[in-house]
């Protein structure tokens, strides 16, 4: 049976602070592990470190050519307080 928790993240600063622009400005030089690929199986992903500013620019690119980039298997709260 599905359960819905309401208000559970109401006090979490990331819900109001984190935006692509904020991440780029505040943590643009932080290197994050980025994976790329479209297949669900992990062995089909390519992993490469990238600066947060580069990742944000790629994800926000208007041409959509960079779809398929993911920050995966990391705890951003440890890298970006």
C-alpha positions as CSV (number, residue, x, y, z in Angstrom):
1,X,0.0,0.0,0.0
2,X,1.5,3.4,-1.0
3,X,2.2,6.0,1.6
4,X,2.4,9.7,1.1
5,X,4.3,11.8,3.6
6,X,3.3,15.5,3.4
7,X,5.5,18.3,4.8
8,X,8.4,15.9,5.5
9,X,10.9,18.2,3.7
10,X,9.3,21.5,4.6
11,X,12.3,22.6,6.7
12,X,15.0,21.3,4.3
13,X,17.0,24.2,3.1
14,X,17.7,22.6,-0.3
15,X,14.0,22.9,-1.3
16,X,14.3,26.7,-1.4
17,X,18.1,27.3,-1.9
18,X,19.2,24.8,-4.5
19,X,18.8,25.9,-8.1
20,X,21.0,25.4,-11.1
21,X,22.2,29.0,-10.8
22,X,23.0,28.7,-7.1
23,X,24.8,25.4,-7.6
24,X,26.9,26.9,-10.4
25,X,27.7,30.1,-8.5
26,X,28.3,28.6,-5.0
27,X,29.9,25.3,-6.0
28,X,31.0,25.7,-9.6
29,X,34.6,24.5,-9.0
30,X,33.6,21.4,-7.0
31,X,34.3,18.2,-9.0
32,X,31.3,15.8,-9.1
33,X,31.1,12.3,-10.5
34,X,28.9,12.5,-13.6
35,X,27.6,9.5,-15.4
36,X,26.2,9.4,-18.9
37,X,24.2,7.0,-20.9
38,X,20.6,6.0,-21.5
39,X,20.6,2.3,-20.6
40,X,19.3,1.4,-17.1
41,X,22.1,-1.1,-16.4
42,X,25.0,0.5,-14.5
43,X,27.6,-1.2,-16.7
44,X,26.5,0.8,-19.7
45,X,27.2,4.1,-18.0
46,X,30.3,6.1,-18.6
47,X,31.7,7.8,-15.4
48,X,33.7,11.0,-15.5
49,X,34.4,13.8,-13.0
50,X,33.2,17.2,-14.0
51,X,33.1,20.6,-12.4
52,X,29.7,21.5,-11.1
53,X,29.6,24.6,-13.4
54,X,30.3,22.4,-16.4
55,X,27.6,20.0,-15.4
56,X,25.0,22.8,-14.9
57,X,25.9,24.3,-18.2
58,X,25.5,20.9,-19.9
59,X,22.2,20.1,-18.3
60,X,20.8,23.6,-19.0
61,X,21.9,23.7,-22.6
62,X,19.0,24.8,-24.8
63,X,19.8,22.3,-27.6
64,X,19.1,19.3,-25.4
65,X,22.3,17.6,-26.8
66,X,23.5,16.8,-23.3
67,X,20.5,14.8,-22.1
68,X,21.6,11.7,-20.3
69,X,24.0,13.3,-17.9
70,X,23.3,12.3,-14.3
71,X,24.8,12.9,-10.8
72,X,24.5,9.4,-9.6
73,X,25.4,7.3,-6.7
74,X,26.7,10.3,-4.7
75,X,25.5,12.0,-1.6
76,X,25.4,15.7,-2.6
77,X,24.7,16.7,0.9
78,X,28.2,15.5,1.8
79,X,29.8,17.3,-1.1
80,X,27.7,20.5,-0.9
81,X,26.5,21.4,2.6
